[in-house]
Amino acid sequence: MTTTPVWSVDPRTGKQREQVAVEATSQEVDGAVRAAHATRGALADATVRAAFLRAAAALLDESAAHVIEAADAETALGPGRLTGELARTTGQLRAFADAVDEGAYLDIRIDRADPSLSPPRPELRRYKVPLGVVAVYAASNFPLAFSVPGGDTASALAAGCPVVVKAHPDHPATSELCASLLRRAAVESGLPADVVTVVHGFDAGLALIRHPLVSAAGFTGSVRGGRALFDAAAARPVPIPFHGELGSLNPVVVTPAAAAERAEEIGGGLAGSVTLGVGQFCVKPGLVLVPEGADGDRLTGALTKALGETEPGVLLDHRMRDNFIEGVRERAALSGVGTPVTPGSGGEHTVGAGYLTVPARRLLEGGAYEVLLEECFGPVTVVVRYADQHEAGAVLGLLPGNLSATLQLSAAETEGAPGPAAELIGQVTGLAGRIVVNGWPTGVAVAPAQHHGGPYPAATSHSTSVGATAIERWLRPVAYQSVPDALLPAELREANPLGLPRRVTGG
């Protein structure tokens, strides 16, 4: 049998480091899914699941030095960034363990029988059950927080769903290391190791989404790759939910009053957000609306200075580097597009940060300028100079769905009186899943109220991949009507033996 090796590659040099694995065959994918499917019963015990998630977090923390070293060697993201990402990852695992203990995610509702109603109401008890095996497609830009031990995996396991992860080719060694720690934590918690399994390879990813025992999928990546998998999930004999995070421009609107009040501060903050992680964050601001005139010029002057002083950086792999350079070249070649700081090649293995400018009226022409409304992965943003609020609103009207939208407002505009700022809030609410005022979208807090998603193509569903409610993606509701108490699941029995929160209607 011919096998295709999976290599770990150093993005700083483009050289292969070590062979980590081989790409999984369709038979091996089938075996992984069937093994995962067989663990569903073991995951049914919520107490054991919570203990497993905490054990996984503890093992990752104990192995921090090794995990960070492996991830840095494959991604060039740096120990500082990866230390923070690991803390975020273990924090997610513990947060979902807490959610399992609390039990509110089950959304238990009880409607007691009421024969006096017209028509009479029967006894109804409702809660949520796990879907089954979840396929997780790991992200390139977060080798920990959105990869093997990341939020999709943590939330699916918390829901009681075993997971098969399709590892990202940019960090296979890190993926294998993290998988081994999660599998060890499972065994130490009394669970089968196969509650988490990893497979490698493009073909393996397609076989995974098509497997009849896979019940749902989570994806973080490109529009092209995500849409192909989304279509495959829908084309199955039994379609399954596909929760994909695809692409996002994350527009920023700077009002004239904000530019007049703090142009230099906004320009410097924008530069920091665009270059964070070498521009490889999914919420990087990729389109910025800046007013024409002297105040806008001061803002772009500060942006020019900050980006001009930014050292070249290494992208996750050389394919992304080539795509970045070509994407910038295509955009910069358009008539009327300026390059005050030219982004592009910073050396044989690096890229330099920069930005493009274009008048709003050119962007509104459409045609070839539509490419400026597509995400360009890397340290670049497009600054659109607008004449008035009508023109800014027209540009926003061109945009597809986004993960975030940011408004930079003046102090007076934040007081909440009806006016242009309130109108902007209303307009961008229709565009994005998270609205930021006087901050920057990079940095997605793991918190109960967080929403990381948005209208298509930012996401393929209305769910979030970050925060406590991410668990809802892997559950489905079931109602029990007039079922004797002794036959009900323990979660729904009258005595509430598990002490779960519930909403009860009727006497």
C-alpha positions in Angstrom: 0.0 0.0 0.0 1.3 3.5 -1.0 1.5 5.9 1.9 1.9 9.7 1.8 4.2 11.0 4.6 3.1 14.0 6.7 6.0 16.3 7.4 6.5 19.0 10.0 8.0 22.0 8.2 9.9 25.0 9.7 8.2 28.1 8.1 11.3 30.2 9.0 13.3 28.2 6.5 10.8 26.2 4.4 12.7 23.0 5.3 11.2 19.7 6.5 11.9 19.0 10.2 10.6 15.5 10.7 8.1 13.0 9.4 5.2 13.0 11.9 2.7 10.6 10.4 1.2 9.3 7.2 -2.0 10.5 5.6 -5.0 8.4 6.6 -6.6 6.1 4.1 -10.4 5.9 3.8 -10.2 2.7 5.7 -8.3 4.3 8.5 -10.7 7.2 8.7 -13.5 4.6 8.9 -11.7 2.9 11.8 -11.2 6.1 13.6 -14.8 7.2 13.3 -16.1 3.8 14.4 -13.8 3.7 17.4 -15.0 7.2 18.4 -18.6 6.2 17.9 -18.1 3.3 20.3 -17.2 5.7 23.1 -20.5 7.5 23.2 -21.8 5.5 26.2 -18.7 6.2 28.2 -19.1 10.0 27.6 -22.7 9.9 28.9 -21.6 10.5 32.5 -21.3 14.3 33.0 -19.2 14.0 36.1 -16.6 11.9 34.2 -16.7 14.3 31.2 -16.0 17.3 33.4 -13.1 15.5 35.2 -11.7 14.6 31.8 -11.7 18.2 30.5 -10.0 19.4 33.7 -7.4 16.6 33.4 -6.7 17.5 29.8 -6.1 21.1 30.8 -3.8 20.1 33.6 -1.7 17.8 31.3 -1.4 20.6 28.7 -0.3 23.0 31.4 2.2 20.5 32.8 3.6 20.0 29.3 3.6 23.7 28.4 7.3 24.0 27.6 7.2 21.0 25.2 3.9 22.1 23.6 5.0 25.7 23.0 8.4 24.5 21.6 6.7 22.2 19.2 4.1 24.8 18.1 6.7 27.5 17.6 8.9 25.3 15.5 6.0 24.6 13.1 4.3 28.1 13.1 6.9 30.7 14.0 4.3 32.4 16.1 6.7 32.9 19.0 6.8 31.7 22.6 5.1 34.8 23.9 2.0 34.5 21.6 1.9 30.7 22.1 2.1 30.9 25.9 -1.0 33.1 25.8 -2.7 30.8 23.4 -2.0 27.8 25.6 -3.5 29.6 28.6 -6.6 30.4 26.5 -6.8 26.8 25.5 -6.6 25.3 28.9 -9.0 28.0 30.2 -11.5 26.9 27.6 -11.3 23.3 28.7 -11.9 24.3 32.3 -14.7 26.7 31.4 -16.5 23.9 29.6 -16.0 21.6 32.5 -17.7 24.2 34.7 -20.5 24.4 32.2 -21.0 20.6 32.3 -21.1 20.8 36.1 -23.7 23.6 36.1 -26.0 21.8 33.6 -27.7 24.9 32.2 -26.6 23.9 28.7 -29.2 21.1 28.8 -31.9 23.8 28.7 -34.3 21.7 30.8 -37.9 22.8 30.5 -40.9 21.1 32.2 -44.5 22.0 31.3 -46.8 20.3 33.8 -50.1 18.8 32.5 -53.0 21.2 32.6 -56.4 19.8 31.5 -58.1 23.1 32.1 -56.4 24.7 29.1 -58.1 24.6 25.7 -56.8 22.4 24.2 -55.6 20.6 27.3 -51.8 20.5 27.7 -50.1 17.2 28.3 -47.1 16.7 30.5 -44.0 17.7 28.6 -40.3 17.5 29.6 -37.6 18.7 27.3 -33.8 18.7 27.4 -30.9 18.3 24.9 -28.9 15.2 23.9 -25.5 14.9 22.2 -25.5 14.5 18.4 -22.8 11.8 18.1 -19.3 11.9 16.6 -18.1 15.4 15.7 -15.5 16.0 13.0 -13.3 18.9 13.8 -11.2 20.6 11.1 -8.2 22.4 12.8 -7.2 25.9 11.9 -3.8 27.0 10.6 -3.4 30.2 12.6 -4.2 28.9 16.1 -2.3 25.6 16.6 -3.8 25.2 20.1 -6.9 27.3 20.7 -8.6 26.3 17.4 -6.9 23.0 16.8 -6.8 19.6 18.4 -7.3 20.8 22.0 -9.3 23.9 21.0 -12.8 25.2 21.4 -14.5 22.9 18.9 -13.0 19.8 20.5 -13.6 21.1 24.1 -17.2 22.1 23.5 -18.1 18.8 21.6 -16.6 16.7 24.4 -18.4 18.8 27.0 -21.7 18.0 25.1 -20.9 14.3 25.3 -19.7 13.9 21.7 -16.5 12.0 20.8 -14.3 13.9 18.3 -12.2 13.0 15.3 -9.9 15.9 14.4 -8.5 16.4 10.9 -5.2 18.0 11.8 -3.9 21.0 9.9 -0.8 20.3 7.8 0.9 23.4 9.1 1.4 21.9 12.6 1.1 18.1 12.5 3.7 17.5 15.3 1.9 19.8 17.6 -1.4 18.1 16.7 0.0 14.7 17.5 1.5 15.9 20.8 -1.8 17.5 21.9 -3.8 14.5 20.9 -1.6 12.2 22.9 -2.1 14.4 26.0 -5.9 14.5 25.5 -6.0 10.7 25.0 -3.9 10.2 28.1 -6.2 12.5 30.1 -9.2 10.4 28.9 -7.7 7.1 30.1 -6.7 8.7 33.4 -10.3 9.8 33.8 -11.7 6.4 33.1 -12.7 7.0 29.5 -11.5 5.2 26.3 -8.7 7.0 24.6 -10.7 7.1 21.4 -13.0 9.8 22.6 -10.4 11.9 20.7 -8.6 10.8 17.6 -6.5 12.6 15.0 -6.2 11.9 11.2 -4.1 13.6 8.6 -4.5 14.4 4.9 -6.8 16.2 2.5 -8.5 13.1 1.3 -9.0 12.0 4.9 -10.9 15.3 5.5 -13.3 14.5 2.7 -13.7 10.9 3.9 -14.4 12.2 7.4 -17.2 14.6 6.4 -18.9 11.9 4.3 -18.7 9.2 6.9 -22.3 8.0 7.9 -21.4 7.9 11.6 -20.2 11.5 11.7 -23.1 13.6 13.1 -21.8 17.2 12.9 -18.6 19.2 11.9 -16.8 22.2 13.0 -14.3 24.1 10.7 -12.1 27.1 10.9 -10.3 28.2 7.7 -10.7 29.6 4.2 -14.0 30.3 2.3 -12.9 27.9 -0.4 -12.1 25.0 1.8 -15.0 25.6 4.2 -17.5 25.9 1.4 -16.4 22.6 -0.2 -16.8 20.8 3.1 -20.1 22.6 3.8 -21.5 21.5 0.4 -20.2 17.9 1.1 -22.0 17.9 4.4 -25.3 19.0 2.8 -24.9 16.5 -0.1 -24.8 13.4 2.2 -27.7 11.0 2.1 -28.3 12.3 5.6 -27.1 15.9 5.8 -25.4 17.1 8.9 -24.8 20.4 10.6 -21.6 22.1 9.5 -20.5 24.9 11.7 -17.8 26.7 9.7 -15.9 29.9 10.3 -14.7 31.0 6.9 -13.6 34.5 5.9 -14.0 38.0 7.3 -13.0 41.6 6.4 -13.8 42.9 9.9 -14.6 46.5 8.8 -13.7 49.5 10.8 -15.4 52.8 10.5 -13.7 55.9 11.9 -16.1 58.8 12.2 -15.0 62.4 11.3 -15.4 63.4 15.0 -13.3 60.5 16.2 -10.5 61.3 13.6 -10.6 65.0 14.8 -10.3 63.9 18.4 -7.6 61.2 18.3 -6.3 60.6 14.8 -2.8 59.5 15.9 -4.1 57.2 18.6 -6.4 55.4 16.2 -3.7 55.1 13.5 -1.3 53.5 15.9 -3.9 51.2 17.3 -4.9 50.1 13.9 -1.3 49.3 13.0 -1.0 47.1 16.1 -4.2 45.2 15.3 -3.3 44.7 11.6 0.1 43.3 12.4 -0.8 41.2 15.5 0.3 37.6 14.8 1.7 38.9 11.4 -1.8 39.7 10.3 -3.0 36.1 10.6 -5.9 36.6 13.0 -9.4 35.8 11.6 -10.6 39.1 13.1 -7.8 41.3 11.6 -9.3 44.6 10.4 -9.1 44.3 6.6 -11.1 47.3 5.5 -11.0 50.7 7.3 -13.2 53.6 6.4 -11.4 56.9 7.1 -12.8 60.3 6.4 -11.2 62.5 3.8 -9.5 65.7 4.9 -6.8 66.8 7.3 -7.9 64.7 10.3 -8.0 61.5 8.1 -4.6 62.5 6.8 -3.2 62.7 10.4 -4.6 59.2 11.0 -3.0 57.7 7.9 0.2 59.5 8.7 0.3 57.7 12.1 -0.5 54.4 10.4 2.2 54.9 7.8 4.8 55.6 10.6 3.8 52.6 12.7 3.7 50.1 9.8 6.9 51.5 8.4 8.6 50.7 11.6 7.2 47.1 11.8 9.8 44.4 11.3 9.1 41.7 8.6 7.5 38.5 9.9 7.1 34.9 9.0 3.7 33.5 7.9 2.5 30.1 8.8 3.7 28.5 5.6 5.3 29.5 2.2 2.0 28.8 0.3 0.3 31.5 2.4 3.3 33.8 1.9 3.0 33.3 -1.9 -0.8 34.0 -1.8 -0.2 37.1 0.3 2.3 38.6 -2.1 0.2 37.8 -5.1 -3.0 39.1 -3.4 -1.3 42.4 -2.5 0.1 42.7 -6.1 -3.3 42.2 -7.6 -4.9 44.8 -5.4 -2.1 47.4 -5.7 -2.3 47.2 -9.6 -5.8 48.6 -9.6 -6.1 52.2 -10.9 -6.5 54.7 -8.0 -5.1 52.3 -5.4 -2.2 53.7 -3.5 0.5 52.0 -1.4 1.8 54.4 1.2 3.6 51.5 2.9 4.0 48.7 0.4 3.2 45.3 1.9 4.8 42.2 0.3 8.0 40.3 0.4 10.3 41.2 3.3 12.9 38.6 2.4 13.1 35.0 1.2 11.0 33.7 4.0 9.3 36.8 5.4 6.7 39.4 4.5 6.5 43.1 5.3 3.4 44.8 6.6 1.7 47.7 4.9 -1.6 49.1 3.7 -3.4 50.2 0.5 -5.6 53.2 0.0 -8.6 53.8 -2.3 -11.2 56.5 -2.6 -14.7 55.2 -1.7 -16.0 56.3 -5.1 -13.6 53.9 -6.8 -14.7 51.0 -4.6 -18.3 51.8 -5.3 -17.6 51.3 -9.0 -17.5 47.5 -8.4 -16.0 45.4 -11.1 -12.3 44.7 -10.6 -12.4 46.7 -7.3 -14.5 43.9 -5.7 -11.3 42.1 -4.9 -10.7 44.8 -2.2 -13.7 43.4 -0.4 -12.1 40.0 -0.1 -9.9 38.9 2.8 -6.2 39.0 2.2 -4.6 36.8 4.8 -1.5 38.6 6.2 -0.3 42.0 7.5 -2.2 44.3 5.2 -5.4 46.4 5.3 -7.3 48.6 2.9 -8.0 52.1 3.9 -11.0 53.6 2.2 -11.3 57.4 2.2 -14.9 58.5 2.3 -16.4 62.0 1.8 -19.5 61.8 4.0 -21.6 59.4 6.0 -23.7 58.5 2.9 -20.6 57.4 1.1 -19.4 55.4 4.1 -22.8 53.7 4.4 -22.8 52.8 0.7 -19.4 51.1 1.1 -20.7 49.2 4.1 -23.7 48.1 2.0 -21.3 46.3 -0.3 -19.9 44.1 2.4 -20.7 40.4 3.0 -21.1 39.0 6.5 -18.3 39.4 9.0 -17.1 38.1 12.3 -16.7 41.7 13.7 -17.3 45.3 12.9 -15.6 48.1 14.7 -16.6 51.8 15.2 -14.1 54.4 16.3 -16.3 57.2 17.8 -15.7 60.5 19.6 -16.4 60.9 23.3 -19.6 62.9 22.4 -20.8 60.2 20.0 -20.6 57.5 22.7 -23.1 59.3 25.0 -25.9 57.5 23.2 -28.0 60.3 21.8 -29.8 59.5 18.6 -27.6 60.5 15.6 -25.1 59.2 13.0 -23.4 56.9 15.5 -26.6 55.1 16.4 -27.3 54.7 12.7 -23.9 53.2 12.2 -24.5 50.7 15.1 -27.7 49.7 13.4 -26.1 49.2 10.0 -23.1 47.2 11.2 -25.3 45.0 13.4 -26.7 43.6 10.2 -23.1 42.8 9.0 -21.4 41.2 11.9 -21.6 38.9 14.9 -19.6 41.2 17.2 -19.7 45.0 17.4 -16.7 46.7 18.9 -16.7 50.4 19.9 -13.4 52.3 20.5 -11.3 49.1 20.6 -10.0 46.6 18.1 -11.4 43.3 17.1 -8.2 41.2 17.5 -8.5 39.3 20.7 -11.7 37.3 21.2 -12.4 36.9 24.9 -13.5 33.4 26.0 -16.6 34.4 28.0 -20.2 33.4 28.3 -21.5 36.4 26.4 -19.1 36.0 23.5 -20.2 35.4 20.0 -17.6 34.4 17.4 -19.5 34.0 14.1 -21.6 36.1 11.8 -23.6 36.2 8.6 -22.1 34.1 5.7 -19.3 33.9 4.7 -18.0 34.7 8.2 -19.9 31.5 9.3 -22.1 28.9 7.9 -24.5 28.9 10.9 -25.7 31.3 13.5 -23.8 29.7 16.3 -20.6 30.8 18.0 -17.3 28.9 18.1 -16.1 30.7 21.2 -17.8 31.0 24.6 -20.1 28.8 26.7 -22.9 28.7 24.1 -20.5 27.0 21.6 -21.7 23.7 23.2 -25.1 24.2 21.7 -23.8 23.2 18.3 -23.4 19.6 19.3 -26.8 19.0 20.9 -30.4 18.5 19.8 -33.6 18.9 21.8 -35.9 16.0 22.7 -39.3 16.4 24.3 -40.9 13.6 26.4 -44.7 13.7 26.5 -46.7 11.9 29.2 -43.7 9.6 29.9 -43.9 7.9 33.4 -41.3 9.3 35.8 -39.5 6.0 36.2 -38.9 5.8 32.4 -37.5 9.4 32.0 -33.8 10.2 31.8 -32.4 11.1 35.2 -32.1 14.7 34.0 -35.9 15.0 33.7 -37.2 13.1 36.7 -39.4 14.8 39.1 -37.1 14.5 42.1 -34.3 16.1 40.1 -31.7 13.6 41.4 -28.8 15.4 39.6 -29.7 18.8 40.9 -29.9 20.5 37.5 -31.3 23.9 36.8 -34.7 23.7 35.1 -37.6 25.9 34.1 -41.0 24.7 35.3 -44.4 25.9 34.1 -47.6 24.9 35.9 -48.4 23.7 39.4 
